[in-house]
C-alpha cells in the first residue's frame, strides 16, 4: 500500500512556538511502523513558517504580509528538516526533501518529473518529505494549504491512502470547542454542502488550513479514488490503524468509484477561479447530461475580469456552482461573444467558451 501522510503546523510545533521534537519523533516511529508493514510512505509537512518565526524572534507574533512569511519559510524550512533528519536517522532511515509548486501539477512534463522523483526516492528506501515551495511561491499561484498539496501528491503517486493528521480526533457533527454534544463522524460516503458548512476555520493561529481545508482535501482525494482518514496526530498507533482500516481511528472518507485524471483534478480543486459564467438551463443540461463543451450561446452573464486560459466557475441563475473550467475567451470582449451562436462569432474568438476537455462537473450527473 502507498500511504501519503500530512501533518499540520499545530501538531509539529509547540504552543508557544518552536518545533516539537517529541511529536516529530512519534511521527517518525509511526511512519517506520508503516514501513515495517511493507507500506511505502510519503510525508507532507507544515511548520516551516512557524519554525522561522521562532528562530528570528522567539515568542514573537506571526506576521501577515506574504513577503515576510516567505522569508520566514526560507529561515525555518531547513531547521524543520534538520529535526526530521535527526528523528528518522535515529531509526536508521534516510529522508529526502521535495519542495513542490502548483505549476508542478498543472504542466504535464513537470507533473511526470515530480512523480518520477518521488517514486525513485521510494524505490531507494528513502522517506520523501514534501512541502510547498513557500519561499518563492507566487501568492496568486499557490496551493493555499498543505492539505490540498497532500491530496495532489496522493493522486500524483497513485496512493491507496491519505492520512491527514491534526490536533482533533476527526470531523465532528459540530465544533467540539463550543458544542459539548458534538460527536465524531466515523465514516463519510459523500461530502455534501451540509458537511462542508459544518467545517470551521483554522484551529490555531499558526495554521493556514483547518477542518474546512481538510474536507476539501478529502474531497480531492475521493475524486482521485483514494481513501482518506482525518485523525489525531497524538493518537497511539494512528497510522497503523488507519492503514488497517480500524473503525473510529478518525473520520474515514470513502473514494468515489470513478476518478478524475490529473489535469481535471487540478482544474476542479487547485486552480484559483478569476470569474464566473452564468449559463441558461439548456447549456447546463448539455454540459451535465451530454458532456458537451460550453458554447457562447448558452452563456447569459459574465462576472469577473478573466482572460484566456483563466479558471472560471460555471453556475446557473440559481447561483449554485456546478462546474469549473479553463476559459478560452476574455471577459473584456464579452459584448462580442456573450449569448451568440457560433456562426456569429468574430473569427479570432474560439467557438467554445470552455472546451469539454477543460471542464469538470462538480456534482454528479
C-alpha positions, 0 to 999 in steps of 0.5 A, spaced: 500 500 500 502 507 498 500 511 504 501 519 503 501 522 510 500 530 512 501 533 518 499 540 520 503 546 523 499 545 530 501 538 531 509 539 529 510 545 533 509 547 540 504 552 543 508 557 544 512 556 538 518 552 536 518 545 533 516 539 537 521 534 537 517 529 541 511 529 536 516 529 530 519 523 533 512 519 534 511 521 527 517 518 525 516 511 529 509 511 526 511 512 519 517 506 520 511 502 523 508 503 516 514 501 513 515 495 517 508 493 514 511 493 507 507 500 506 511 505 502 510 512 505 510 519 503 510 525 508 507 532 507 509 537 512 507 544 515 511 548 520 516 551 516 513 558 517 512 557 524 519 554 525 522 561 522 518 565 526 521 562 532 528 562 530 528 570 528 524 572 534 522 567 539 515 568 542 514 573 537 507 574 533 506 571 526 506 576 521 501 577 515 504 580 509 506 574 504 513 577 503 515 576 510 512 569 511 516 567 505 522 569 508 520 566 514 519 559 510 526 560 507 529 561 515 525 555 518 524 550 512 531 547 513 531 547 521 524 543 520 528 538 516 534 538 520 529 535 526 526 530 521 533 528 519 535 527 526 528 523 528 528 518 522 536 517 522 535 515 529 531 509 526 536 508 521 532 511 515 534 516 510 529 522 508 529 526 502 526 533 501 521 535 495 519 542 495 513 542 490 509 548 486 502 548 483 505 549 476 508 542 478 501 539 477 498 543 472 504 542 466 504 535 464 512 534 463 513 537 470 507 533 473 511 526 470 518 529 473 515 530 480 512 523 480 518 520 477 522 523 483 518 521 488 517 514 486 525 513 485 526 516 492 521 510 494 524 505 490 531 507 494 528 506 501 528 513 502 522 517 506 520 523 501 518 529 505 514 534 501 512 541 502 510 547 498 515 551 495 513 557 500 519 561 499 518 563 492 511 561 491 507 566 487 501 568 492 496 568 486 499 561 484 499 557 490 496 551 493 493 555 499 494 549 504 498 543 505 492 539 505 490 540 498 498 539 496 497 532 500 491 530 496 495 532 489 501 528 491 496 522 493 493 522 486 500 524 483 503 517 486 497 513 485 496 512 493 491 507 496 491 512 502 491 519 505 492 520 512 491 527 514 493 528 521 491 534 526 490 536 533 482 533 533 480 526 533 476 527 526 470 531 523 465 532 528 457 533 527 459 540 530 465 544 533 467 540 539 470 547 542 463 550 543 458 544 542 459 539 548 454 534 544 458 534 538 460 527 536 465 524 531 463 522 524 466 515 523 465 514 516 463 519 510 460 516 503 459 523 500 461 530 502 455 534 501 454 542 502 451 540 509 458 537 511 462 542 508 458 548 512 459 544 518 467 545 517 470 551 521 476 555 520 483 554 522 484 551 529 490 555 531 493 561 529 499 558 526 495 554 521 493 556 514 488 550 513 483 547 518 477 542 518 474 546 512 481 545 508 481 538 510 474 536 507 476 539 501 482 535 501 478 529 502 474 531 497 480 531 492 482 525 494 475 521 493 475 524 486 482 521 485 479 514 488 483 514 494 481 513 501 482 518 506 482 518 514 482 525 518 485 523 525 489 525 531 496 526 530 497 524 538 493 518 537 497 511 539 498 507 533 494 512 528 497 510 522 497 503 523 490 503 524 488 507 519 492 503 514 488 497 517 482 500 516 480 500 524 473 503 525 473 510 529 481 511 528 478 518 525 473 520 520 474 515 514 472 518 507 470 513 502 473 514 494 468 515 489 468 509 484 470 513 478 476 518 478 478 524 475 485 524 471 490 529 473 489 535 469 481 535 471 483 534 478 487 540 478 482 544 474 476 542 479 480 543 486 487 547 485 486 552 480 484 559 483 477 561 479 478 569 476 470 569 474 464 566 473 459 564 467 452 564 468 449 559 463 441 558 461 438 551 463 439 548 456 447 549 456 447 546 463 443 540 461 448 539 455 454 540 459 451 535 465 447 530 461 451 530 454 458 532 456 458 537 451 463 543 451 460 550 453 458 554 447 457 562 447 450 561 446 448 558 452 452 563 456 447 569 459 452 573 464 459 574 465 462 576 472 469 577 473 475 580 469 478 573 466 482 572 460 484 566 456 486 560 459 483 563 466 479 558 471 472 560 471 466 557 475 460 555 471 453 556 475 446 557 473 441 563 475 440 559 481 447 561 483 449 554 485 456 552 482 456 546 478 462 546 474 469 549 473 473 550 467 479 553 463 476 559 459 478 560 452 475 567 451 476 574 455 471 577 459 473 584 456 470 582 449 464 579 452 459 584 448 462 580 442 461 573 444 456 573 450 449 569 448 451 568 440 451 562 436 457 560 433 456 562 426 456 569 429 462 569 432 468 574 430 473 569 427 479 570 432 474 568 438 474 560 439 467 557 438 467 554 445 467 558 451 470 552 455 472 546 451 469 539 454 476 537 455 477 543 460 471 542 464 469 538 470 462 537 473 462 538 480 456 534 482 454 528 479 450 527 473 
